[in-house]
Amino acid sequence: MRKHIARVRRDVHAFLRHPTASQLLVQWFAGLILVGTVLLALPVSHGSRTVGILDALFTATSAVCVTGLVTVDTGSAYSTAGQWVILILIQLGGLGILTFLALAISALGLRMDLQSQTAVEDTLFQRGVATQFRAKFLRILVVVAAIEAAGAALLFLALVGSRPLGHSLYSSVFHSISAFCNAGFSIYADSLEGVRRNPVFMVTIMLLIFTGGIGFAVLGELASLLRARLGRGGVAKAPERPRRLSLHAKVALGVSAGLIVAGAVLIGLAGTGASAPADRVSDALFQSVSARTAGFNSVNIGALPLASLFVLVVLMFIGGSPGSCAGGIKTTTLAVWWARFRATFRGDFRATLYKRYIPEEVGRKVTMLVGLALVWNLLGVLVLSFTESAGMDAILFEQVSAFGTVGLSTGLTPELSAAGKSWIILTMFVGRVGPITIAMSAVRTPQTNIQYPEGRVMIG
């Protein structure tokens, strides 16, 4: 017993005094949430009501984890100062704490260990890009600023005719950042239900959600490809610029498009509550896009039929693409899992995507990630079943929404107990940091050379 206590003390001391890159990531992430909690708990951040420390912690975690679940109304409970704090937390969380971690390590002249570099490559960029992080980080900032500025301009044009000038400007900036970062925060009490018949506004939000959830690596490839295509016939471009999309980009774009279309069709068939066919189609399309970690709603989620809620749960669990503002198990994880399932079903041990072989190492990571995601969500449903009095459909929806950092809710979030709020806070944190931690743990080597004899068990 004493040995275990001494080991825990050493681990805690090492975590605080000499953290690894992965541990530093957790510290920075938790530190930003703590700072946000303190700022949101200040009276200057409060609006029409006093926000308690637990609600401030919930909001700060939801903002940093770009989730969008709220226990109090953002537009009324927080003042303009409080809303700007939330917006800054969303922007930092959307870019990813891992981004700032790697930048800090680079600025301090430290070398990233193998596990940390592997995590950066697997979760933020593609293989080999993490070693050139400083230049890539600056490009990310330029791309993010350009997309969010363009989105804010379009949203402003969509609002300025029907709302006051100052409100239109503030609302356009807030929702542009929130949409691109896939946060789902809105200054409107009904999210986007009040502007659902504004096509320019809704289409712009969908485009921002898609670009924010597709991944920085894919956006970089698309930008390079566009520049290469536009440069034909003019000045010769650098030979390293890609002329075709990589396998990762093809998978991310293909799966994302397929999920959007399939989700819209299924939600449209199940029903959205709209009577007019045009509204039903537009609402189904918007919720299919938003459910993949954005969290905006154009309809009352609590009034949707169970079939529509089930489709949304599946979309929330899958989420967006790696290296993006999105959560969930990720589109590429789904693609690799399906490729392995298809290969095993056919009796083939080599999983392929777009006529490319998927390494077994990637397959093992996918199996572990999906397994841990399922176990955590099942545990969450069990915990919330003890702490809350809501139905199983509302509990399951809330749990998966928090884990996928989505932000959609059937109305349970404001009614959560203190224990339920605490669990959802932890789930949002795990949902945002978890995939990175899993990638790091996947490359650890075993600490023992013991090899046990083979055993057989019956399955199926």
N, C-alpha and C positions, 0 to 999 in steps of 0.2 A: 504493500500500500504506500509506504514512504517513497519507494522508488518511482511509483506512478505520479505521486504528488511532485516530487523533485523534477521529473521529466516535464510535467505540465508547466512548472515554473520556468524551466529553461526555455520551453517553446514560447511562452508568453514574453519572456525577456528578449528572445531573439526576434519575435514578431514586432516588438516595440522599438528595440534598439538597432537591430541589424536585419531589417526585413528584406526578403527577396523581391524581385520585381512584381510577382503576382500578389504578394502580401501588401506591397506598397499600393498596388491598384485598389485593393479592398479598403485600405486606410484612406486613400484620397476620395474614393467614392463615398464612404461613410462620413468623412470629414466635410464634404460638400453638402451632404444632407443635414449634418449637424449645424453648419453655418446657416443654411436656408431655414432650418427650424427656428433658430434664434431670431433671425430677421423677421420671419413671418409671425412670431409670437409678440413682437414689439407693438405697442399701441398705434404707432404711426402707420403700420401695415394694415390695420383693421378698418373696415368700412361701417356697415350698418349694425354690426354686432361684434362682441369680443370673441376672438378665436382662442380656444384652449390649446394647451401645449401639445396634447395628443393629436388634435386636428391639424395643428401647424406641422407636426412631424409627419402626419399622413400626407398633407399637401406637398411638403418639401420632397418626400420620398417619391411621390407620384410624379412630380415635376422632373426631378433628376433622372428618374427611371423612365421618363417620357411615356407615362402610362395614361394619365388623364382621369383616373378615378378620383372623386372628390367627395368628402363628407359634408362640406359646406359649399354654397354657391360662390364661385370665383368672382363673378361680377358684382355681387352685393356685399359679401362677407369681407372682402379685401378692398382696401383703398387703391388708388392709382399707384401709389408707391409699392404696396404689396403685390399688385399685379405685375409691376416691372421686375420685382424680385423673382416672381414665378417665371416670368419670361426669360430672365437671365439663366435661371436654373434649367429651364427647358433647353436653351441653346447649348449650354455646357454639357448637359446630359445627352443631347442629340448628337453632338460631335463625338461623344464618347470619352469617358475618363481615360480609357486606354490611350487615346490620342495624346492627351496632355501628359500622361505618364511617360510615354515614349519620348515626347518632346523634352520633358524635364530631364530624363536620363541622358538624352543626347546633349542637352545644354550644359549639364554638369560634367560632361566628359566621361560618364560611366559606360561600361560595356554591358549590353543585355546578355543574360545567360541564354543557353540553348532553349530552355523551356519557354522563357519569355519571348524570345524571337520567334519561336514556332507558334506561340499563341497569337502574336501580332500578325504573322503571315496567314494563319488559318482563320482569324476572326475579323481582321480589318482589311488586309490586302491579299494579294496572291504571293506565291512562293518567290522569294528573292527581293520583294519590294521593300520589306521592312528595313533592310540594311541601308536604304536610301530614303530614310524617313523624313528628314528635314525638308527636302525639296517637295516631297509628296504632301507633307502637311500644309505648306504654303499654297499648293495647288488646290487642296481641299477647301481651305478658307476662301479662296477666290471663287471656286465653283459654288460653294454654299451661299456666299454673299450675293452672287449674281442671280441664282435661282430664287432666293428669298426676296430680293429686291424686285425682280420681274413679277413674282407672285403677288407681292404687296401692291404693285402698280395696277395689276389686273383687278385685284379685289377692290381697290379704291375706285376704279372706274365703274365697277359693278354696284357700289354702294352710294356714290356721291350724289346721284340723282334723287334718291329716296330718303337719305339721312343727312344730318348736319355735317358740315365739312370736317370739323374737328373729330367728331365721332367716326366718320368714315376713314379718316387717316389713321387714327389709333387702332380701330378694329381691323383694318387691312394689314397693318404691321403685325399685330398680335396673332391673328389667325394664319398669316403666311408663315411665321416662324413655327407656330404650333403645328401646322399641317405638315411642313417639310420635315420637322423633327418627329413626326408621327406621335405627337403628344396627346392630341385630342382635347386640350384645354380650350374653353370658350368663355368669353365674357358674357354670353347670353345664357339665361337660366335654362332654356330649352335646347341648348347646344345650337344646332343649325336648322331646327324645325321651322323657325320663323323666316328663314331665307331659302327654303327648299325650292321655291318657285322662281328663284333668280338663277337662270342657267349659267350666266357668266361666272357668278360667284361659285356655284357648285362644281362646275367643270374645272375651274382653277384649283379649288381645294383638292379634287381628285388627282389632278396632275401633280400637285405638290406632294401629296401622299405617296404617289407612285414613285416619283423621283427620289424622295427621301427614304423609301423602303427598298429600293433596288440595289443599293450598295455603292460606295464611293469608287470601288474598282471598276464596276460596270459603267458608271457615269464617265469615268476617265477614258475607258475604251471607246464609248460612244462619241465623246468629244474628239478624241484622236482620229477616229474613223471619219467623222464629219469633216475635220480639217483636211484630212488626206484626200477625201472625195472632192472637196471644194478647191483643193490646190492643184488638181489635175489640169494640165494644159498651161499652168503658170510656172512659177518658180519651183524648182525641185524641192521636195520635202526630205526631211531626214529619213534615212532608210529604216530606222528602228520603229517608226510609227506603224502601228498595226494596220493591215489592209483588210483583215477579217476579224470577227469576234472570236475570243477564246472559248474554250469549252465551258468555263465557269459562267461567262456572260450569256452564252446560249442557253444553258440550263436555267439560270436565274430569270432571264426574260421569258423563256418558254413556259416554265412552271407558273410564273406570276400571271402571265396572260391567260393561261388555262384556268387557274384558280378564279380569276376575276370573272371570266365568262361563265364557268360552271356554277360559281356561287350566285351570280346574278340570275341565271336561269332557274336554279333551285329555289332561291328566295322568292322570285317572281311567281313561280308555280305554287309555293306554299302560302304566299300572301304577305302583304305589307300593311294592310289596313286601309290602303287607298282604293277608292272606288273607280276613279278615272284610269283607263289603261295607260295613258302617257305618264301619270304620276306613279303608277305601279312599276312601270319599267325603270323610270329614273330613280325611284327610291331603292329598288332592288339592286341596280347597278352601283349606286352610291354606297349602300351598306356592304356590298361585296368588296368594294375597294377599301372602305374604312375599317372593316372588321379585321383586316390584315395589319393590325397594331396601331391604327390611327385613333379610333375611339370616338370620332364625331358621329352623331346620329341625326338623320333627317326625319325620322319617325319615332314614335314612342316605343322603345324596345320592350318595355314591360307588357305592352298590348299585343305583341307579335305572337302568332301561333307557335306551338312547340316545334313544329317542323322547321320553321324559320330560325328559331333559337338554336336548334341542333346544328343547322348549317353554319350559323355564325360561330358556334363553339369550335367546330372543326377548322374553320378559317383562322380563328384566333390562336388555336393551338399550333398551326403551321407557321403563321406569321410571315415576315418578309424575307429578305436575302441577307447573307452574311456581310459584315462590314458596313452596315447601314444604321439608320435610326430605329429600325424595327426590332421586335422581339420574336418570341415563338421559337420553335425548333429550327426554323428556316426552310426556305424553298429547296435549296440544294440538298439539305438533309433528307427531305421527302423524296427527291429524285434518286439519290443514292440508295435509300432504303427500298424504293420500288424496284430499282435495277437489281439489287441483291435478291429480293423476293422473286422477281421474274426469272433470274438465272437459276436460283435454287429449285423453283417449280419445274423448270425445264431440264433439271439434272445437270446444269452447267455450273462450274465453280468460278467462272470469270464474269463478273458483272460489267456491263458496258453501257455507255451513254453516248449518243451521237457517234457510234463506231469508235469509241475510245474506251480502253480498259480502265476500270476504277481499281486502284491499289487496295489490297486487303486491309492495310493500315487505316485507310479512310473509312472502310466499311465497319471496322471495329469501333471507331470513334462514333460513327452514326448510331450503331446499335446501343452503345453506352449512353449517348445523349438522349435518344428516344426513350430508353428504359428509365433513366433518371427523371425525365420529364413526366412520364406516366406515373411513376411512384410518388413524386412530389405532389402532383395534382390529386391523386387518390388520397394521399395523406391529408391534403388540404380540405377535400370534401368531408373527410371524417372529422377533422377538427371543427370546421364550420357547422357541421351537423350537431355537434355538442354545444357550441356557443351561440348559435342563432336559431330562431324559431321559424325561419322561412322554409319554403318548399325545396325539394331536391333540385328542381330545374333552376331556381334562382341561385342556389348555393353553387351548383356546378358552373353556371354561367359566370358568377362572380369570381370563383377561384381561377378558372382558365383565363378570364379577362385580365386578372392581376398577373398571372404567370407570363402570359403573352405580352405584357405591358401594352394592353389595348386601351382600356378605359371605358368600354361599354358596360352598361349595367341595367338590370331590369328594375332598378329602384331600391336595391338592397343596401347600397353603399352608405347613404345617410343614416340608415337604421341599424348599422352594425354596432354590436356591443364593444366595450373596450377591448375584450379579448379578441373579438373578431377583427377589429381595426389593427391590432398588433400583429395578428397572423397575416393579414393582407399586406401590411407594411413589409414584413419579412418576405412574403411571396414576391412582391414587386422587386425587392432587392435581389433575390435569388434569380428571378426571371431576367434581370438585366445583366447581372454579373456571372450567373451560372454557366452559360456557354463558354465564356473565356476560361473560367476555372476548370471546366471539364477538359478543354483542349490542353491546358497545361498538365493536368494530371494524367492525360492519355499517353504522354511521352516519358513518364517515369519508369525507370528500370526496376525490376524486382530486387528486394534486398536479401533474398535467400537463394541458394543453389539446390535446395531440396526438390526432388522430382518424385511425385507420388505415382504409384502404379495406376494403370488405366482402369476405369470402372464403367459399367454399362447401366443405364436406366431406361425404362420404357417411357415413351412420350406419345402424345396424341390420344 
